[in-house]
Amino acid sequence: MKSGYVRIRVNNAYVYEHRYIMEKSLGRSLHKLEHVHHRSENKSDNKRENLKLLDKRKHDKIGTIKRWKDDPDSFKPDKDKCLKPRIERHGRGKLCQRYAPCSYHPD
């Protein structure tokens, strides 16, 4: 349980309990782009009322918003890593792509 998610054995295979509970609740298998969100954010709380079915995009958005609320500074561009491509012309008209600091970070 390194990831925090509970795994259970079903038909000689291990599956994530939250996905298994959602599949049984819906009466069908989940598509690989369907994600099961834990409303309480407790990955081991797999009661049906704590689970919500979302598509991947909506689930990713929830994670991004939570990370931004926890640490908004982590979403600011890093001056040392923020580079934009710049095309230069060299001898005989040969083009070369180099990277230069972006205009967001004036020196």
Residue frames as qw, qx, qy, qz and C-alpha x, y, z in Angstrom:
[[0.000, 0.887, 0.462, 0.000, 0.00, 0.00, 0.00],
 [0.495, -0.155, 0.039, 0.854, 2.87, 2.41, -0.81],
 [0.037, 0.362, 0.365, 0.857, 0.58, 4.73, -2.79],
 [0.258, 0.017, 0.453, -0.853, -1.99, 4.83, -0.02],
 [0.697, 0.062, -0.284, -0.656, -4.60, 2.99, -2.11],
 [0.636, -0.183, 0.699, -0.272, -5.99, -0.28, -0.74],
 [0.463, 0.293, -0.715, -0.434, -5.61, -3.31, -2.99],
 [0.739, -0.098, 0.527, -0.409, -7.74, -6.41, -2.66],
 [0.110, -0.184, 0.920, 0.327, -7.58, -9.85, -4.23],
 [0.695, 0.360, 0.247, -0.572, -10.41, -10.63, -6.68],
 [0.915, 0.389, 0.061, -0.090, -10.35, -13.78, -8.84],
 [0.859, -0.145, 0.148, 0.469, -6.63, -14.38, -8.16],
 [0.433, 0.487, 0.085, 0.754, -5.65, -10.84, -9.14],
 [0.279, -0.495, -0.385, 0.727, -5.03, -7.73, -7.09],
 [0.123, 0.664, 0.417, 0.608, -7.17, -4.68, -7.89],
 [0.029, 0.168, -0.312, 0.935, -7.64, -1.28, -6.33],
 [0.001, 0.423, 0.841, -0.339, -10.55, -1.48, -3.90],
 [0.204, 0.529, 0.195, -0.800, -12.00, 1.94, -4.81],
 [0.323, 0.285, -0.585, -0.687, -12.19, 1.02, -8.50],
 [0.176, -0.136, -0.973, -0.067, -13.70, -2.39, -7.67],
 [0.083, 0.476, 0.663, -0.573, -16.38, -0.80, -5.46],
 [0.293, 0.486, -0.098, -0.817, -17.25, 1.73, -8.18],
 [0.278, 0.151, -0.807, -0.498, -17.47, -1.01, -10.84],
 [0.098, -0.299, -0.937, 0.152, -19.82, -3.07, -8.64],
 [0.142, 0.514, 0.416, -0.737, -21.92, 0.02, -7.92],
 [0.344, 0.472, -0.293, -0.757, -22.26, 0.85, -11.64],
 [0.841, 0.196, 0.474, -0.175, -22.61, -2.77, -12.76],
 [0.756, 0.638, -0.028, 0.141, -19.91, -2.41, -15.41],
 [0.752, -0.128, 0.005, 0.646, -16.15, -2.16, -15.85],
 [0.067, -0.891, -0.008, 0.450, -14.50, 1.24, -15.70],
 [0.663, 0.701, -0.006, 0.262, -12.88, 2.73, -18.79],
 [0.722, -0.076, -0.169, 0.667, -9.17, 3.50, -18.41],
 [0.159, 0.395, 0.014, 0.905, -9.93, 7.26, -18.66],
 [0.544, -0.680, -0.263, -0.416, -12.46, 7.08, -15.83],
 [0.305, 0.282, -0.645, 0.642, -11.01, 7.95, -12.44],
 [0.557, -0.636, -0.532, -0.051, -12.48, 7.36, -9.01],
 [0.106, 0.574, -0.291, 0.758, -12.02, 10.40, -6.77],
 [0.467, -0.398, -0.683, 0.397, -11.95, 10.16, -2.97],
 [0.123, -0.849, -0.253, -0.447, -14.07, 13.09, -1.76],
 [0.610, -0.790, 0.000, 0.059, -12.43, 13.07, 1.69],
 [0.355, 0.786, -0.492, 0.119, -8.95, 12.78, 0.09],
 [0.540, -0.437, 0.699, -0.170, -8.36, 9.74, 2.33],
 [0.462, 0.382, -0.696, -0.395, -7.21, 7.07, -0.13],
 [0.132, 0.025, -0.979, 0.151, -8.08, 4.24, 2.23],
 [0.390, 0.301, 0.536, -0.685, -11.69, 5.42, 2.84],
 [0.087, 0.041, -0.793, -0.602, -13.44, 3.37, 0.16],
 [0.303, 0.468, 0.716, -0.420, -17.05, 3.72, 1.29],
 [0.349, 0.519, 0.635, 0.453, -19.31, 4.26, -1.75],
 [0.028, -0.946, -0.321, 0.021, -20.52, 7.66, -0.49],
 [0.373, -0.749, 0.247, 0.488, -16.89, 8.86, -0.41],
 [0.470, -0.061, 0.654, 0.590, -16.23, 7.89, -4.04],
 [0.429, 0.738, 0.140, -0.501, -17.06, 9.94, -7.13],
 [0.717, 0.233, 0.510, 0.414, -16.58, 8.93, -10.76],
 [0.114, 0.862, -0.107, -0.483, -14.79, 11.55, -12.90],
 [0.810, 0.546, -0.007, 0.213, -13.15, 11.66, -16.29],
 [0.757, -0.069, -0.094, 0.643, -9.37, 12.06, -16.32],
 [0.230, 0.527, 0.069, 0.815, -9.46, 15.77, -17.21],
 [0.460, -0.736, -0.115, -0.483, -11.76, 16.71, -14.32],
 [0.863, -0.444, -0.136, 0.199, -9.79, 14.54, -11.89],
 [0.647, 0.152, -0.047, 0.746, -6.51, 16.16, -12.96],
 [0.024, -0.672, -0.093, -0.735, -8.06, 19.61, -12.54],
 [0.683, -0.695, -0.141, -0.175, -9.04, 18.81, -8.94],
 [0.844, -0.235, -0.064, 0.478, -5.45, 17.75, -8.21],
 [0.430, 0.401, 0.048, 0.807, -4.02, 20.89, -9.81],
 [0.284, -0.756, -0.117, -0.578, -6.33, 23.18, -7.83],
 [0.800, -0.587, -0.112, 0.055, -5.44, 21.39, -4.59],
 [0.759, -0.032, -0.024, 0.650, -1.69, 21.65, -5.28],
 [0.199, 0.579, 0.088, 0.786, -2.07, 25.34, -6.15],
 [0.502, -0.769, -0.116, -0.378, -3.95, 26.04, -2.89],
 [0.862, -0.432, -0.064, 0.259, -1.30, 24.16, -0.89],
 [0.546, -0.427, 0.247, 0.677, 1.70, 25.84, -2.57],
 [0.463, 0.851, 0.216, -0.125, 0.92, 28.65, -5.06],
 [0.085, -0.826, 0.457, 0.320, 4.63, 29.52, -5.44],
 [0.574, -0.137, 0.763, 0.264, 5.28, 26.13, -7.06],
 [0.559, 0.627, 0.532, 0.109, 3.32, 27.31, -10.13],
 [0.091, 0.931, -0.157, -0.317, 5.51, 30.38, -10.79],
 [0.817, 0.520, -0.167, 0.184, 7.98, 29.96, -13.66],
 [0.725, -0.529, 0.157, 0.413, 11.55, 29.30, -12.58],
 [0.214, 0.907, -0.240, -0.272, 13.91, 31.86, -14.13],
 [0.247, -0.550, 0.761, 0.238, 16.78, 29.37, -14.40],
 [0.429, 0.106, 0.888, 0.129, 14.65, 26.75, -16.16],
 [0.453, 0.730, 0.420, -0.292, 12.32, 28.94, -18.20],
 [0.247, -0.362, 0.545, 0.715, 13.79, 29.06, -21.72],
 [0.658, 0.617, 0.235, -0.363, 12.35, 29.77, -25.13],
 [0.756, 0.144, 0.439, 0.464, 13.72, 28.50, -28.44],
 [0.126, 0.852, -0.150, -0.485, 15.61, 31.01, -30.58],
 [0.840, 0.387, 0.278, 0.258, 16.56, 30.31, -34.19],
 [0.194, -0.784, 0.328, 0.490, 19.96, 31.60, -35.32],
 [0.791, 0.612, -0.022, 0.022, 21.47, 31.70, -38.79],
 [0.608, -0.553, 0.416, 0.389, 25.06, 30.54, -39.13],
 [0.030, -0.514, 0.610, 0.602, 27.51, 30.43, -41.99],
 [0.079, -0.003, -0.860, -0.505, 26.12, 29.26, -45.36],
 [0.519, -0.204, -0.209, -0.803, 22.57, 30.06, -44.17],
 [0.493, -0.146, -0.854, 0.082, 22.42, 27.07, -41.84],
 [0.497, -0.609, -0.030, -0.618, 19.74, 27.40, -39.13],
 [0.422, 0.047, -0.793, 0.437, 20.47, 26.43, -35.55],
 [0.522, -0.688, -0.309, -0.398, 18.06, 26.31, -32.62],
 [0.336, 0.157, -0.614, 0.697, 19.35, 27.61, -29.30],
 [0.399, -0.714, -0.575, -0.017, 17.56, 28.39, -26.07],
 [0.171, 0.364, -0.214, 0.890, 17.50, 31.83, -24.45],
 [0.001, 0.302, 0.688, -0.660, 15.81, 33.12, -21.29],
 [0.080, 0.657, 0.693, 0.286, 12.18, 33.91, -21.92],
 [0.052, 0.498, 0.056, 0.864, 10.88, 37.50, -21.93],
 [0.596, -0.677, -0.380, -0.206, 8.87, 36.82, -18.77],
 [0.714, -0.571, -0.070, 0.399, 12.10, 37.13, -16.77],
 [0.367, 0.875, -0.126, 0.288, 13.85, 40.36, -17.75],
 [0.765, -0.038, -0.308, 0.564, 17.49, 40.51, -16.64]]
